[in-house]
Amino acid sequence: MTAGVNVSARRWLMPPPSADTPILFCFPYAGVGASSYRQWPRQIGGHQVCALQPPGRENRMREEPHRTHTAFAADLADVLEPFVHGEYSFAAHCGGVPFALDTIAELDRRVLPLPTRLISSSWGAPDRGLYGRLNFADLTALDLIAETTALFEQAGSPIRSDFVELAARVLRTDLEVQRGYRFESGRRVPCRVVVVAWTRDDVVPPETVFPGWADCAEVTEELLDGEHLDFLHCPNGLRQALDRWLKTNHVVRRGG
């Protein structure tokens, strides 16, 4: 039986999960939406895979996007509240990681049960700043059409010419919001973090990913063979690792 699947949850959760089975909530990568997880299996490690669809992208393109990580986290926490009393985890890649971290912080503030773990791919220690070329590019000079086209091609989903301008606006908004992100020094993530790096990642390379995470979280480090966007394809190495991680229990249970 699916719990708490109201209109707002149906917009956010793709597909709406059942509260009777552990859930892996997957945060979208910068510039894209829930469809970026279309190559992932529907079930992995005994968990339902549920991709998140924030307002302002894909089938929610007409809705106003969040302008801060805090607003994103508050909105999503409202939607997740009926689902957090069973076992669940978060997964995020690169620019999706700060949104996952602030959602965990918001759930913690509400004294709700926390995710068993955050699987954080291609993002360095959050208190050390931002990562990746686009987070430091001059947005006034950046060719967002070209960047968006390249992003979709690298993700294995060439974009239609009549859609690329809308998608470029999504990417610009994500980059603008990301620049306001701050993770205070000394703050700790209140759940275990699986920190994932990729051997051939030329956007956030392994030597950038691992240092400093252990200072702000209880971590497990994992180096997987592949390139930056291989996370979105869920190759065999990642599937096997996800199956292993998700079957390891480090449950943080509070608030009922």
C-alpha positions as CSV (number, residue, x, y, z in Angstrom):
1,M,0.0,0.0,0.0
2,T,1.4,3.4,-0.9
3,A,1.3,5.9,2.0
4,G,0.7,9.6,1.8
5,V,0.7,9.9,-2.0
6,N,-1.1,13.2,-2.3
7,V,-0.9,15.4,-5.3
8,S,2.3,17.0,-4.2
9,A,4.0,13.7,-3.6
10,R,2.9,12.4,-7.0
11,R,4.6,15.4,-8.6
12,W,7.8,14.9,-6.6
13,L,8.2,11.1,-6.4
14,M,8.7,9.1,-9.6
15,P,7.3,6.5,-9.2
16,P,5.4,7.1,-5.9
17,P,6.9,4.4,-3.5
18,S,5.3,2.0,-1.1
19,A,5.9,2.6,2.6
20,D,6.1,-1.1,3.1
21,T,9.5,-1.5,1.4
22,P,12.8,0.3,1.9
23,I,13.2,3.3,-0.4
24,L,16.2,4.8,-2.2
25,F,15.4,8.5,-3.0
26,C,17.5,9.8,-5.9
27,F,18.3,13.5,-6.2
28,P,18.7,14.9,-9.8
29,Y,22.0,16.1,-11.2
30,A,22.3,19.8,-12.1
31,G,20.3,20.8,-15.2
32,V,18.3,17.6,-15.4
33,G,15.4,15.9,-13.7
34,A,14.0,12.6,-12.5
35,S,14.4,11.0,-16.0
36,S,18.2,11.1,-15.4
37,Y,17.6,7.9,-13.4
38,R,15.7,6.1,-16.2
39,Q,18.6,3.6,-16.6
40,W,18.5,2.6,-13.0
41,P,16.7,-0.6,-12.0
42,R,13.3,-0.2,-10.3
43,Q,14.6,-2.2,-7.3
44,I,18.2,-2.6,-6.0
45,G,19.6,-3.8,-2.7
46,G,16.0,-4.6,-1.5
47,H,15.1,-0.9,-2.0
48,Q,12.6,0.7,-4.4
49,V,14.3,3.3,-6.6
50,C,12.4,6.6,-6.4
51,A,13.7,9.5,-8.5
52,L,12.9,13.0,-7.3
53,Q,11.3,15.6,-9.6
54,P,11.7,19.1,-8.2
55,P,9.6,22.0,-9.6
56,G,10.9,23.8,-12.6
57,R,12.1,20.9,-14.7
58,E,10.8,18.2,-17.1
59,N,7.0,17.6,-16.5
60,R,7.1,20.4,-13.8
61,M,8.7,22.9,-16.1
62,R,5.8,25.4,-15.7
63,E,6.3,25.6,-11.9
64,E,8.6,28.1,-10.2
65,P,11.9,26.4,-9.2
66,H,13.4,26.8,-5.8
67,R,15.8,29.6,-5.4
68,T,17.7,28.3,-2.3
69,H,18.7,24.9,-1.0
70,T,16.8,25.6,2.2
71,A,13.5,26.2,0.3
72,F,14.1,22.9,-1.7
73,A,14.7,21.0,1.5
74,A,11.7,22.3,3.3
75,D,9.4,21.5,0.4
76,L,10.8,18.0,0.0
77,A,10.7,17.3,3.7
78,D,7.0,17.9,3.7
79,V,6.6,15.4,0.9
80,L,8.9,12.8,2.5
81,E,7.4,12.9,6.0
82,P,5.0,10.0,5.4
83,F,7.8,7.8,4.1
84,V,10.6,8.3,6.6
85,H,9.3,6.0,9.3
86,G,10.6,2.9,7.5
87,E,14.1,2.3,6.2
88,Y,15.2,4.6,3.4
89,S,18.4,6.1,1.9
90,F,19.4,9.0,-0.3
91,A,21.6,9.0,-3.4
92,A,22.9,12.0,-5.2
93,H,25.5,12.8,-7.8
94,C,27.7,16.0,-8.0
95,G,25.5,19.1,-7.8
96,G,22.7,17.1,-6.3
97,V,24.7,16.4,-3.2
98,P,24.2,19.8,-1.5
99,F,20.4,19.4,-2.0
100,A,20.5,16.0,-0.3
101,L,22.6,17.4,2.6
102,D,20.2,20.2,3.3
103,T,17.3,17.9,3.1
104,I,19.0,15.7,5.8
105,A,19.5,18.8,7.9
106,E,15.9,19.8,7.6
107,L,14.7,16.3,8.6
108,D,17.1,16.4,11.5
109,R,15.7,19.9,12.5
110,R,12.2,18.4,12.5
111,V,13.4,15.5,14.7
112,L,12.2,13.0,12.0
113,P,13.9,9.6,11.3
114,L,17.0,10.1,9.2
115,P,18.1,8.2,6.1
116,T,20.2,5.1,6.7
117,R,22.9,6.6,4.5
118,L,23.6,9.2,1.8
119,I,25.4,7.8,-1.3
120,S,27.3,10.9,-2.5
121,S,29.0,10.6,-5.9
122,S,31.5,13.0,-7.4
123,W,31.4,15.7,-4.7
124,G,34.1,16.7,-2.2
125,A,33.8,17.6,1.4
126,P,30.9,20.1,1.6
127,D,32.6,22.5,4.0
128,R,35.4,23.1,1.5
129,G,33.3,24.8,-1.1
130,L,31.9,23.9,-4.5
131,Y,33.2,21.5,-7.2
132,G,33.2,21.2,-10.9
133,R,34.1,23.7,-13.7
134,L,30.5,25.1,-14.2
135,N,30.2,26.2,-10.6
136,F,33.1,28.7,-11.2
137,A,32.3,29.7,-14.7
138,D,31.2,33.3,-15.6
139,L,27.5,32.8,-16.2
140,T,27.3,35.9,-18.3
141,A,29.8,34.5,-20.8
142,L,28.9,30.8,-20.6
143,D,27.2,29.3,-23.6
144,L,24.4,27.5,-21.8
145,I,22.9,26.1,-24.9
146,A,26.2,24.3,-25.8
147,E,26.7,23.2,-22.2
148,T,23.2,21.8,-22.0
149,T,23.5,20.0,-25.3
150,A,26.8,18.4,-24.3
151,L,25.3,17.4,-20.9
152,F,22.4,15.5,-22.4
153,E,24.6,13.9,-25.0
154,Q,27.1,12.7,-22.4
155,A,24.2,11.4,-20.3
156,G,23.1,9.3,-23.4
157,S,20.0,11.3,-24.1
158,P,20.4,13.8,-27.0
159,I,18.1,16.8,-26.5
160,R,15.5,18.0,-29.0
161,S,16.3,21.4,-30.5
162,D,12.9,22.8,-29.5
163,F,13.6,21.9,-25.8
164,V,17.2,22.9,-25.4
165,E,16.5,26.6,-24.4
166,L,14.1,25.5,-21.7
167,A,16.6,23.0,-20.4
168,A,19.4,25.6,-20.5
169,R,17.3,27.8,-18.2
170,V,17.1,24.9,-15.8
171,L,20.9,24.6,-15.8
172,R,21.3,28.3,-15.3
173,T,19.0,28.3,-12.3
174,D,20.8,25.3,-10.8
175,L,24.1,27.0,-11.1
176,E,22.8,30.3,-9.7
177,V,21.3,28.5,-6.7
178,Q,24.4,26.4,-6.1
179,R,26.6,29.5,-5.7
180,G,24.7,30.4,-2.6
181,Y,25.4,27.1,-0.9
182,R,27.3,27.1,2.4
183,F,28.1,24.1,4.7
184,E,29.4,25.5,7.9
185,S,32.8,24.4,9.2
186,G,32.3,22.1,12.1
187,R,28.9,20.9,11.1
188,R,28.4,17.2,10.8
189,V,26.2,15.1,8.6
190,P,24.0,13.1,11.1
191,C,24.0,9.9,9.0
192,R,26.6,7.7,7.4
193,V,27.9,8.9,4.0
194,V,29.2,6.6,1.2
195,V,31.6,8.8,-0.7
196,V,32.0,7.6,-4.3
197,A,34.7,8.7,-6.7
198,W,35.2,7.6,-10.3
199,T,38.6,6.7,-11.7
200,R,38.3,8.7,-14.9
201,D,36.2,11.6,-13.6
202,D,37.6,14.8,-15.2
203,V,35.0,17.0,-13.5
204,V,35.5,16.1,-9.8
205,P,38.5,13.8,-9.8
206,P,39.1,11.3,-7.0
207,E,41.9,13.3,-5.4
208,T,39.3,16.1,-4.9
209,V,36.4,13.9,-3.7
210,F,37.8,12.1,-0.7
211,P,39.8,14.6,1.4
212,G,37.9,16.2,4.3
213,W,34.8,14.1,4.2
214,A,35.8,12.2,7.4
215,D,35.9,15.5,9.3
216,C,32.2,16.1,8.8
217,A,30.6,12.6,8.6
218,E,31.0,8.9,9.3
219,V,32.1,7.8,5.9
220,T,32.8,4.8,3.7
221,E,35.0,5.6,0.7
222,E,34.6,3.8,-2.6
223,L,36.5,4.3,-5.9
224,L,34.6,2.9,-8.9
225,D,35.9,2.5,-12.5
226,G,34.3,5.0,-14.8
227,E,33.7,8.6,-15.9
228,H,31.8,11.5,-14.4
229,L,28.4,10.7,-15.7
230,D,28.6,6.9,-15.4
231,F,26.6,7.3,-12.2
232,L,23.6,8.1,-14.3
233,H,23.9,4.9,-16.4
234,C,24.2,2.7,-13.2
235,P,26.9,0.4,-14.7
236,N,27.4,-3.1,-13.3
237,G,30.1,-1.9,-10.9
238,L,27.8,0.6,-9.3
239,R,24.9,-1.8,-9.2
240,Q,27.0,-4.3,-7.3
241,A,28.2,-1.7,-4.9
242,L,24.7,-0.3,-4.4
243,D,23.4,-3.8,-3.6
244,R,26.2,-4.2,-1.1
245,W,25.8,-0.7,0.5
246,L,22.0,-0.9,0.8
247,K,22.1,-4.3,2.5
248,T,24.4,-2.9,5.2
249,N,22.4,-1.6,8.1
250,H,23.4,1.7,9.8
251,V,19.9,2.9,10.6
252,V,19.4,6.2,12.4
253,R,16.0,6.1,13.9
254,R,14.4,8.9,15.9
255,G,11.1,10.7,16.0
256,G,8.8,7.8,15.9
